[in-house]
Amino acid sequence: MRIRCFILALVWALAPIEIARAQGIATVPTVIRPTNIIWQPGPPTLEPGSQGAVLAGNPSQPGPFTLRVRLPAKYRIAPHRHPVEERLTVLSGTLCFAATTATNVAPDTACIGPGTFRLMPANVVHSDWAPVAVEYQIEALGPFDLTYVNPSDDPRLRR
């Protein structure tokens, strides 16, 4: 009887962990060192040459995610918007961007370097470019998407 109660108590205690795992919620610390990141070609929403690595979560699903992005020098992302707020931190290199809001028709332009954080509100039209190679990290809530202002800028339509 005592062993049976222990087993039931153990199952009861572990049930929330198993539910969390099934829902994709981390239950133990995760460490990913830069040398262990598995880089892939960028998503089809970007022109060839970019690289990406999902560190946590799934950008196409509801919930939080963390994504690393690498752009080569002279890489440009045409004016676009995201349906959710984008939190971006530059890790190395320089990222330049221009953003246009309803109250500011002329774009505000800025270049940001390592350690700089950028918060881009949902649906704000912006473009990005890398004067030199850049690596940055995006954190947001999915589902995450990229919609080009000019549909002809969308690489998915040319493939």
C-alpha positions in Angstrom: 0.0 0.0 0.0 2.8 2.4 0.9 4.6 1.8 -2.5 1.3 2.2 -4.4 0.7 5.6 -2.6 4.2 6.7 -3.5 3.8 5.8 -7.1 0.4 7.6 -7.3 2.0 10.7 -5.6 4.9 10.6 -8.1 2.5 10.4 -11.1 0.4 13.2 -9.6 3.6 15.3 -9.1 4.9 14.6 -12.6 1.6 15.2 -14.5 2.1 19.0 -14.7 5.6 18.5 -16.2 4.3 16.1 -18.8 1.4 18.4 -19.7 3.9 21.3 -20.0 6.1 19.2 -22.3 3.2 18.3 -24.4 2.3 22.0 -24.7 5.9 22.9 -25.7 6.6 24.7 -22.4 10.2 24.2 -21.1 10.4 22.5 -17.7 14.2 22.5 -17.4 16.9 25.1 -18.3 18.1 25.0 -21.9 21.5 26.3 -22.8 22.5 26.7 -26.5 26.0 27.9 -27.0 26.9 29.8 -30.2 28.9 26.9 -31.5 25.9 24.6 -31.2 23.5 26.8 -33.1 22.2 25.0 -36.2 22.0 27.6 -38.9 19.6 27.1 -41.8 18.9 29.1 -45.0 16.6 32.0 -44.2 12.8 31.5 -44.5 11.1 31.8 -47.8 9.9 35.3 -46.9 13.5 36.6 -47.2 15.7 36.8 -50.2 18.4 34.1 -50.5 21.6 34.8 -48.5 20.0 35.2 -45.1 20.4 32.5 -42.4 18.2 31.7 -39.4 18.0 29.5 -36.3 15.0 28.9 -34.1 16.3 28.8 -30.5 13.0 28.3 -28.7 9.4 28.0 -29.7 7.9 28.0 -33.1 7.4 31.3 -35.0 4.5 29.9 -37.0 2.5 28.8 -33.9 0.9 30.8 -31.1 3.2 31.5 -28.2 6.7 32.9 -27.5 9.7 32.2 -29.7 13.3 33.2 -30.1 15.0 33.4 -33.5 18.5 34.2 -34.5 19.1 35.8 -37.9 22.3 36.5 -40.0 22.3 38.8 -42.9 25.4 39.3 -45.2 26.8 42.7 -45.9 24.6 44.8 -48.3 21.5 42.7 -47.7 18.2 44.4 -47.8 14.7 43.6 -46.7 12.1 45.6 -48.6 9.4 47.6 -46.7 7.2 45.2 -44.7 5.2 44.7 -41.6 4.6 42.0 -38.9 1.2 41.2 -37.3 2.8 41.2 -33.8 5.3 43.3 -31.9 9.0 42.4 -32.7 11.7 42.6 -30.1 15.1 42.7 -31.8 18.6 42.8 -30.3 21.7 43.2 -32.4 24.4 40.8 -31.4 27.1 41.7 -33.9 27.5 44.0 -36.9 25.2 46.8 -37.8 21.5 46.8 -38.8 19.9 49.9 -40.3 16.2 50.4 -40.7 13.6 52.9 -41.7 10.2 53.0 -40.1 7.0 54.8 -41.2 4.0 55.3 -38.9 0.6 56.9 -39.4 1.8 60.1 -37.8 5.2 60.1 -39.6 4.9 59.7 -43.3 8.6 60.2 -43.9 10.6 57.3 -42.5 12.7 57.6 -39.4 16.1 56.0 -40.2 18.6 54.6 -37.7 21.5 52.3 -37.7 22.1 50.2 -34.6 25.0 48.1 -33.4 25.8 45.3 -30.9 23.9 45.4 -27.7 21.2 47.7 -29.1 17.5 46.7 -28.6 14.7 47.7 -31.0 11.0 47.4 -30.3 9.0 47.4 -33.5 5.2 47.7 -32.8 2.9 45.4 -34.7 2.0 46.5 -38.2 4.5 49.4 -38.4 6.0 49.5 -41.9 9.7 49.2 -41.9 12.6 48.1 -44.0 16.0 46.7 -42.9 19.4 46.6 -44.4 22.9 45.5 -43.4 25.8 47.8 -44.4 28.0 45.0 -43.0 27.3 41.5 -41.9 24.9 41.4 -39.0 23.6 38.9 -36.5 20.5 39.7 -34.4 18.0 37.9 -32.2 14.2 38.3 -32.5 11.8 37.5 -29.7 8.1 37.7 -30.2 4.8 36.0 -29.9 3.7 33.8 -32.8 2.3 33.4 -35.2 4.9 35.6 -36.8 4.8 36.6 -40.4 6.2 39.2 -42.8 3.9 41.0 -45.2 5.6 43.2 -47.9 4.0 46.5 -48.7 4.7 45.9 -52.4 3.7 42.3 -53.1 6.3 42.1 -55.9 9.0 42.4 -53.2 7.9 39.1 -51.8 10.4 36.4 -52.8 7.8 33.6 -52.3 6.0 34.9 -55.4 9.1 34.6 -57.5 10.1 31.1 -56.6 
